[in-house]
Amino acid sequence: MVNLTIKEIGVKLAQAGRLKASPLCVYSSDTVPDNAIPIKMINRCIANAIFSLSVNKNINAIYIGNNALEGCCPGGQAWFGYKTFLPMLKYFLSTGSENFRNGAAEFLIATPDLAEKRLNSIGKITPLGKYIVIRKCDDLDEQDPDVKALICFGLSEQIRNLCSLAYFRPEKGFNIQIPWGPSCASFVTYPAGMVENGSENTIIIGPTDPTGNYWFPQDYLSMGIPFEIVKRMVNDLDDSFIIKRSEIAYPIKRKI
């Protein structure tokens, strides 16, 4: 396997998927990284800030940590492992309670009891480190600062092709999932391996959370890819259908 820098990996992945949004990498740091700004300065919603980083040319990196939580969504803080879930969250996710947020509810889960079981089933969420950093791949010209995952955003055809590329070499064809959870979990928490009871080394397609539909493009999907899988994908690229049968991956003429 050829050793590539994070920047080179991002370039190859973007070429393979013909992505317009920049691929992002996720890693930890003991110090505030250079040229990075706290997530809360972009948006209260962590997922919204991550997507904004991918499509905004003026931002290179964002971060979150114990001393950079204020102003971020409490749910996102918990999904990144820096806080625990609020005890009353089960009502907000389901049918609501007069004793929490004036009865506000998202109606995402049928009952409060089921919501509580769903949250408990996740297990412990462990932050990657003092700071979790999300950075554009093309802003990191190094081989590996212990990157845990890459995040891609693209149209459905682009993501479908990248999924097929991920299946080019594995013996088993079951390492892609679409799990329940907020968008920030689809983007980072699950693919970066932060969840105790999550599937290891699994690509995550999403998001499945409709509460982000007002800012996430309706024709886009996210793809969170564990770093070991990303490295294999870019090394397989030249031997795969994307290069050798590009007219199949991205047809010039279509029947529809």
C-alpha positions in Angstrom: 0.0 0.0 0.0 1.4 3.4 -1.1 1.9 5.9 1.8 0.1 9.1 0.9 -0.3 12.4 2.8 -3.7 13.4 4.1 -3.8 16.0 1.4 -3.1 13.5 -1.3 -5.7 11.1 0.1 -8.3 13.9 0.1 -7.5 14.8 -3.5 -7.8 11.2 -4.7 -11.1 10.7 -2.8 -12.5 14.0 -4.2 -11.5 12.9 -7.7 -13.0 9.4 -7.3 -16.3 10.9 -6.1 -16.1 14.0 -8.3 -17.0 15.8 -5.1 -17.5 19.6 -5.0 -17.4 19.8 -1.2 -14.0 19.4 0.4 -13.3 16.0 2.1 -12.6 16.5 5.8 -10.4 14.6 8.3 -11.1 14.0 12.0 -8.4 13.7 14.6 -7.5 14.7 18.1 -5.1 17.3 19.5 -3.7 18.2 22.9 -3.5 21.8 21.9 -5.6 24.2 19.9 -4.5 23.6 16.3 -3.1 26.4 14.1 -5.6 28.2 11.9 -8.6 26.5 13.6 -11.6 28.2 15.1 -14.0 26.9 17.7 -17.1 25.2 16.3 -19.4 27.5 18.3 -18.1 30.5 16.2 -19.5 28.8 13.1 -22.8 27.5 14.4 -24.5 26.2 17.5 -25.2 23.0 15.7 -22.0 21.0 15.4 -23.1 19.2 12.3 -24.0 22.4 10.6 -20.6 23.8 11.4 -18.9 20.7 9.9 -20.9 20.9 6.7 -20.1 24.6 6.5 -16.4 23.8 6.8 -16.6 21.5 3.8 -18.3 24.0 1.5 -16.8 27.2 2.7 -13.4 28.1 1.2 -12.6 30.6 3.9 -12.5 28.1 6.8 -9.7 25.5 7.1 -10.4 23.8 10.4 -12.7 23.8 13.4 -12.4 22.2 16.9 -14.3 21.4 20.1 -13.1 20.5 23.6 -13.9 20.8 27.2 -13.0 24.5 27.3 -14.7 25.2 24.0 -18.2 23.8 24.6 -20.2 26.9 25.6 -22.5 27.9 22.7 -22.7 24.4 21.2 -25.8 22.3 21.2 -26.0 20.2 24.4 -26.8 17.1 22.5 -23.8 17.6 20.3 -21.6 18.0 23.3 -22.8 14.6 24.6 -22.5 12.9 21.2 -18.8 14.1 21.1 -18.3 12.6 24.6 -17.7 15.8 26.5 -21.0 15.7 28.4 -23.6 13.1 29.3 -27.1 13.1 27.8 -29.7 15.1 29.7 -32.0 12.8 31.8 -35.0 14.4 30.2 -33.7 14.1 26.6 -35.9 11.0 26.1 -39.0 13.2 26.2 -37.6 15.7 23.8 -36.7 12.9 21.3 -40.2 11.4 21.6 -43.5 12.8 22.7 -42.5 15.7 25.0 -43.0 16.5 28.6 -44.5 19.5 30.3 -41.5 19.4 32.7 -38.9 19.8 29.9 -38.6 22.7 27.5 -42.4 23.5 27.8 -43.3 20.2 26.2 -41.2 20.6 23.0 -40.8 17.3 21.2 -39.1 16.1 18.0 -41.3 12.9 17.6 -38.3 11.0 16.3 -38.9 8.0 18.5 -42.2 6.4 19.4 -42.1 6.6 23.2 -39.9 8.1 26.0 -39.1 4.5 27.2 -37.9 3.5 23.8 -35.8 6.7 23.5 -34.2 5.9 26.8 -33.4 2.3 25.7 -32.0 3.6 22.4 -29.7 6.1 24.1 -28.5 3.4 26.6 -27.8 1.0 23.8 -25.1 3.2 22.4 -22.9 2.7 25.4 -20.2 5.1 26.5 -19.1 7.8 24.1 -15.4 8.6 24.5 -14.0 11.8 23.0 -10.9 11.3 20.8 -8.8 13.6 23.0 -8.6 17.0 24.6 -9.7 18.6 21.4 -11.5 17.0 18.5 -10.4 18.7 15.2 -12.1 18.6 11.9 -9.9 19.9 9.1 -10.0 20.1 5.3 -7.8 17.3 4.0 -6.0 19.7 1.6 -5.0 21.8 4.6 -3.0 19.0 6.1 0.0 18.0 4.1 1.2 15.2 6.5 1.0 11.4 6.3 -1.1 10.9 9.5 -1.6 12.9 12.6 -3.6 9.9 13.9 -6.6 10.6 11.7 -9.6 8.5 12.7 -12.0 9.2 9.9 -12.7 11.2 6.8 -16.0 12.9 6.0 -17.4 13.4 2.5 -20.5 15.1 1.3 -21.9 14.5 -2.2 -24.8 13.8 -4.4 -26.4 10.3 -4.2 -24.6 9.0 -7.3 -21.2 10.2 -6.0 -21.8 8.6 -2.7 -23.0 5.4 -4.3 -19.8 5.2 -6.4 -17.6 5.7 -3.3 -19.6 3.0 -1.5 -18.9 0.6 -4.4 -15.2 1.5 -4.3 -15.2 0.7 -0.6 -16.5 -2.8 -1.5 -13.8 -3.3 -4.2 -11.5 -5.5 -1.9 -13.3 -6.8 1.3 -14.3 -10.4 1.4 -17.6 -9.5 3.1 -20.0 -6.9 1.8 -21.5 -5.6 5.0 -19.3 -2.8 6.3 -21.6 0.1 5.4 -24.4 1.2 7.8 -27.1 3.9 8.0 -27.6 4.1 11.8 -29.9 6.2 13.9 -28.7 9.4 15.5 -28.1 13.1 15.0 -26.2 14.4 12.0 -23.0 15.0 14.1 -23.0 11.3 15.1 -23.3 10.3 11.4 -20.5 12.7 10.4 -18.0 12.0 13.3 -19.0 9.9 16.3 -19.8 6.7 14.6 -17.1 6.6 11.8 -14.4 7.8 14.2 -15.1 4.9 16.5 -16.1 6.9 19.6 -19.2 4.8 20.5 -18.7 1.8 22.9 -21.3 -0.4 21.2 -20.8 0.8 17.7 -19.6 -1.4 14.8 -15.9 -1.2 14.3 -14.3 -0.1 11.1 -17.7 0.7 9.5 -18.6 3.3 6.9 -21.5 5.5 8.0 -24.0 6.9 5.4 -26.3 9.6 6.6 -27.6 11.7 8.0 -30.9 10.1 9.2 -31.9 13.1 11.4 -34.6 15.2 9.7 -34.1 18.1 12.0 -31.1 19.2 9.9 -33.1 19.2 6.6 -33.5 23.0 6.7 -29.7 23.5 6.2 -28.5 20.2 4.7 -29.0 20.0 0.9 -31.9 17.8 0.0 -30.0 16.0 -2.7 -26.9 15.4 -0.6 -25.7 12.5 1.6 -22.8 12.3 4.0 -20.2 9.5 4.1 -18.1 9.0 7.2 -15.2 6.6 6.5 -12.8 5.1 9.0 -9.2 6.0 8.0 -8.0 2.5 7.4 -10.8 2.0 4.9 -10.0 5.4 3.2 -6.4 4.4 2.7 -7.4 1.1 1.0 -10.0 2.9 -1.2 -7.5 5.4 -2.6 -4.9 2.7 -3.2 -7.5 0.6 -5.1 -8.8 3.5 -7.2 -6.7 2.9 -10.3 -7.7 -0.7 -10.5 -11.4 -0.1 -9.9 -14.4 0.6 -12.1 -14.1 4.3 -11.4 -11.0 4.6 -13.5 -11.3 1.5 -15.8 -15.0 2.0 -16.5 -15.6 5.6 -15.8 -18.4 5.7 -18.3 -20.3 3.3 -16.1 -19.6 5.2 -12.9 -20.4 8.6 -14.4 -22.4 8.1 -17.6 -22.2 10.9 -20.2 -25.4 9.6 -21.9 -28.3 8.5 -19.7 -31.6 6.9 -20.5 -33.6 9.0 -18.1 
